[in-house]
């Protein structure tokens, strides 16, 4: 009997040791798999490896600086004060700045003087260009205002105009601060005449002119163009734009994958609106292009497009995505 008990104990001990060894091996294999590239924790860690310096409060302050200038309408040259302010600030940050004059050739803007502001931060090691744009003019009417008596009133343009400009100007500060980290050249373009009036025949004067003037040499250097328009809505919801997605799906998918990596809650990786904006002339020129726009903004082209509708957090979401694209991708 005693011998039988001893044999039973030895069997149980052997089974215990084998089971413990198997548990240890399985545990180690599981730990190794979770830390592999592509695991959820690794993706979260990747976003934390970069120190993003874009400041939404700085961008919001520049929204209000623009609003203090009043409407920035091109038909009566009221955009020129902002043109000069942009040029001065960008030069102070170390950008090479060009004012590109043009005269409207068709539509209601025929014969009107427009001015694109083009800022370049070159990289000696890589002349390839990543271009970011926004329009700095505002529409001289409010065609969507619910009050018909206000529809001929110039709008403040806090979101439609000022938000994209504010994002680019804060991005300019970040690029200047991180200049030594650049691995390719950066160009920021502030388009005039995007919102000269309603109807596509009376819009996009600046972007059409710029896209048409791109030399074959410069075109060969452009990696992509990304437009920011109406990106400050405090209830931010930016979807994949259909024209961008159809023509250059890789760029749009890259943008929204990066937004997901950064945990940007205002971005949704599904198509919604088909938008005709300043990115279209670039698409037509065969340049990979995309637009970031919240086209569900309820105050678009109304007198209620005012500073209280814009938030620092929303501006920061777009700005951090741009910064990430510049320095991480």
ABEGO torsion letter per residue (X at the ends): XAAAAAAAAAAAAAAAAAAAAAAAAAAAAAAAAAABBGBAAAAAAAAAABBBABBAAAAAAAAAAAAAAEBBBAAAGAAAAAAAAAAAAAAAAGBBBBBBBBBBABEAABGBBBBBBBBBBBBAABABBBBBBBBABBBABBAABABAAAAABBBAGAABGAAAAAAAAAAAAAAAAAAAABABBBBBBBBBGAAABBEAAABGAAAAAAAAABBAAAAAABABBBBBBGAABABBBBBBBAAAAAABAAAAAAAAAAAAAAGBAABBBBBABBBBBAAAAAAAAGBBBBBBBBAABAABGBAABBAAABBAAAAAAAAAAAAAAAAAX
